C-alpha cells in the first residue's frame, strides 16, 4: 500500500516569522495522522522551520538543491547541507524552475542522483503546458520528462522516489485538473514505471498531483486509484486550508 503524502510548497513566500508561525500552527493542529506530511519553506528559513517541526510528524523538504557535493558554486546548496538542516525531502524539477530558470531534464537528473546518494527523498515534478495539452502531447511530454529526469536509477532507488504530476496550466491558476484528467496521466505514469522498471516499482512509487489543490477539491482527486498525494502551493500557506487538504485525504 502506498502511504498518502501531502506536501506544502511555500515557494518564495513568507517572512521568517510567518514561516515559523505557519509551521508551528501545522504542527500543533495536525495531531496523529496516518498521512505523510511535509512542508517546503524557502531555503533561508529551513533552519528555523526545522526547529519548529523537530520531533513532530511534519517532515521538512527543500525546494531545490545543486548536484555537486561541495566546492566553488556560489549561491548553491548541496544535498548534505539540506540533510544537516533536518531535511528529508527535496523538490526537484518544479515547473517554475524548468520554465522560469531554464532547468533541463539533464540538470534534474543530476540532482536526483545526488539527492538519493545523500539519503534525501526526491519529489520529482513533471507536467505539460496548456499548449502541449491542447496539441495532444501531454503523455509524450511527461514521459520524456520522466525518462530524462529519472535516467539511470536502479529499481531500488526508483522505488523511493516521489513523482509529482503538476500540469503547468493548473499551477496557481485556480484551474484544477479534473479528477479524470489527473487520473489518466497518473495511470499512464504508473504504466511507464512498469515498462521502464517493473511491476513492484510501479506499485511502490507515489505519484502526487499538484495544481490548484484546495480543501474542496482534494477529496475527489485523492480518491482516484493512482493519485497518492498532493503537492500544494497556495493552499499550503494557511494552516486551515493545508489541514483541510490533509483531512480530505483520510
Ligand atoms: P498551487 O497549488 O498554488 O496551484 O501550486 C502548485 C504547485 O506548484 C506546488 O508545487
Boltz pocket constraint, residues with backbone or C-beta under 6 A from the ligand:
constraints:
  - pocket:
      binder: B
      contacts: [[A, 9], [A, 94], [A, 166], [A, 170], [A, 171], [A, 172], [A, 173], [A, 174], [A, 210], [A, 211], [A, 212], [A, 213], [A, 231], [A, 232], [A, 233], [A, 234], [A, 235]]
      max_distance: 6.0
